[in-house]
């Protein structure tokens, strides 16, 4: 099962690398052309709509993934009833996004962007669900194609807009075009497996109640995640100004651009965990520990590497974003607890402990909101970065405490002995990069840092010959 998880992860990771690379270059291009104020408007409107996107899904996708992974024969029935429930939820989400813009008192241009971005909300609610169906069948290769194609369409259309006639509304239409491509690809692939009749919405009181009851913990968790992930931009817009949102968005994009790596891994890991939980604890423990190793291997070079070149990195968006460098140096460290928490969340959810994970998410959200309210007025956008770091460390620490409720044989000491040498190797890489950067420049020092990191992994035996063989076979 671990090899299947890794292979599925590879599909999504390769596609997501391409997608995120395109998306990242596109956003930097957007930021350079539009400058901090307009970039802040764009980022704020998308953030508000993204928060309400969880209402449109309401945890239904997570339930669908889990149930199809257990019994694929139920897929057509699940899809029909889920779509019957999602349609009114999508309408409710759109109303919530539009009303929030008015209640928060944003000017007409931002409210117009929110209205347009609701088109993205509608299409993304459908495509996320359809890809969830494919995840349940552990057929992630189709999602890999979809994410790459959709982002290419968005970047192409958006690039033409920025080159010929820079316009925020037209940039939102570029997002809509990309999302539409995703819906078409996902819809075609699901139809091949279950038939087009499954797309006919069905309303059933019994099934609707069951889906809502089962999905509620997932929905709450998703709401909490979206709120503590995007509420900082709302705080900044109201306590500071829109330009500050634009500055923060650059540090935010540099940090969370890499979140696709654990997301791709968990997309493959979750169905596999759901299939083995309660049946084979030793196999589940092996998958979990391997997952934590994988997350540490990925997060260490990203965190320490971006920290070392943060000032140079933000200037890729233009001289107007130089203040974002210090914010990025703090914010990038949230990736360590975020990456390590993904396998924990997948384990708790797959074992039916959604309530525990949801409670942790809720407390994390409260801590994040309080920290933002206290820190942003006193230290500006840097306060949002510290608020994120505090809340994510809390989330990881508490989640780790509950791992033994699922895996009694789990050892904290074994986990530490696994991840500590990896982060030590990352620290060694950071030291070399900082020492060499003034002499060879920040671009040339990146591959040197990678070589030092790999050498540290081999020296500490964090990566063994068997691991290299395993990766080569995959």
Secondary structure as the mmCIF struct_conf table of DSSP 4:
data_model
#
loop_
_struct_conf.conf_type_id
_struct_conf.id
_struct_conf.beg_label_comp_id
_struct_conf.beg_label_asym_id
_struct_conf.beg_label_seq_id
_struct_conf.end_label_comp_id
_struct_conf.end_label_asym_id
_struct_conf.end_label_seq_id
HELX_RH_AL_P HELX_RH_AL_P1 UNK A 2 UNK A 57
TURN_TY1_P TURN_TY1_P1 UNK A 58 UNK A 59
HELX_RH_AL_P HELX_RH_AL_P2 UNK A 60 UNK A 70
HELX_RH_3T_P HELX_RH_3T_P1 UNK A 72 UNK A 74
HELX_RH_AL_P HELX_RH_AL_P3 UNK A 75 UNK A 103
TURN_TY1_P TURN_TY1_P2 UNK A 104 UNK A 105
HELX_RH_AL_P HELX_RH_AL_P4 UNK A 108 UNK A 136
TURN_TY1_P TURN_TY1_P3 UNK A 137 UNK A 138
TURN_TY1_P TURN_TY1_P4 UNK A 140 UNK A 140
HELX_RH_AL_P HELX_RH_AL_P5 UNK A 141 UNK A 164
HELX_RH_AL_P HELX_RH_AL_P6 UNK A 168 UNK A 194
HELX_RH_3T_P HELX_RH_3T_P2 UNK A 196 UNK A 199
BEND BEND1 UNK A 200 UNK A 200
HELX_RH_AL_P HELX_RH_AL_P7 UNK A 205 UNK A 239
BEND BEND2 UNK A 240 UNK A 240
HELX_RH_AL_P HELX_RH_AL_P8 UNK A 242 UNK A 256
HELX_RH_3T_P HELX_RH_3T_P3 UNK A 257 UNK A 259
HELX_RH_AL_P HELX_RH_AL_P9 UNK A 260 UNK A 276
TURN_TY1_P TURN_TY1_P5 UNK A 277 UNK A 279
HELX_RH_AL_P HELX_RH_AL_P10 UNK A 281 UNK A 308
TURN_TY1_P TURN_TY1_P6 UNK A 309 UNK A 309
HELX_RH_AL_P HELX_RH_AL_P11 UNK A 310 UNK A 314
HELX_RH_3T_P HELX_RH_3T_P4 UNK A 315 UNK A 317
HELX_RH_3T_P HELX_RH_3T_P5 UNK A 319 UNK A 321
TURN_TY1_P TURN_TY1_P7 UNK A 322 UNK A 323
HELX_RH_AL_P HELX_RH_AL_P12 UNK A 324 UNK A 331
TURN_TY1_P TURN_TY1_P8 UNK A 332 UNK A 333
HELX_RH_AL_P HELX_RH_AL_P13 UNK A 334 UNK A 350
TURN_TY1_P TURN_TY1_P9 UNK A 351 UNK A 352
HELX_RH_AL_P HELX_RH_AL_P14 UNK A 354 UNK A 379
TURN_TY1_P TURN_TY1_P10 UNK A 380 UNK A 380
HELX_RH_AL_P HELX_RH_AL_P15 UNK A 381 UNK A 401
TURN_TY1_P TURN_TY1_P11 UNK A 402 UNK A 402
HELX_RH_3T_P HELX_RH_3T_P6 UNK A 403 UNK A 405
TURN_TY1_P TURN_TY1_P12 UNK A 406 UNK A 406
TURN_TY1_P TURN_TY1_P13 UNK A 408 UNK A 409
HELX_RH_AL_P HELX_RH_AL_P16 UNK A 412 UNK A 440
TURN_TY1_P TURN_TY1_P14 UNK A 442 UNK A 443
HELX_RH_AL_P HELX_RH_AL_P17 UNK A 444 UNK A 459
TURN_TY1_P TURN_TY1_P15 UNK A 460 UNK A 461
BEND BEND3 UNK A 462 UNK A 463
HELX_RH_AL_P HELX_RH_AL_P18 UNK A 465 UNK A 473
#
